[in-house]
Amino acid sequence: MNAKAVTIFAALSTFATGTVVHASGAATNKVFVSGPLILLFLGFCALVVVAQIIPVLTSLYGMLNSAKDSKVETPVEVKST
């Protein structure tokens, strides 16, 4: 089978086996109350992100300082005798 036939077969088999999905009658008025462990986990995730941002900021500061301090030196002419 060539690639075009495989693509057509895949599309037809997808449409042939598809079923209708109805929205469920689940209640939508429930409120999720997170426990202290979930809040602790989210706090830990925030701590990891902050701990990774600090070295980035310090190295960026160092790069900017070194770029500011570096100057282009003009070549010196040397006369040979």
C-alpha positions, 0 to 999 in steps of 0.5 A, a space after each residue: 500500500 502506498 502512503 496515500 492509501 494508508 492515509 485514506 484508510 486511517 481517516 476512514 477507520 477513524 470516522 467509522 469507529 467514532 462514537 457520539 459522546 454526550 455531556 454527562 449530567 455531573 454536578 458542576 456546583 462542587 467546590 474543590 477544597 485543597 488540603 494542606 499537603 497539596 498546598 505544601 506541594 505547590 509551595 515546594 514547586 514554587 521554591 524550586 522555581 525560585 531556586 533556579 531563577 537565582 543563579 540565572 539572575 546572578 550569571 546574567 548580572 555578571 555577563 552584563 558587567 563583563 560586557 560593560 567593562 570590556 573595551 575594544 582595543 585598537 591595534 598598534 602599528 609596529 614598524 619594522 626596521 
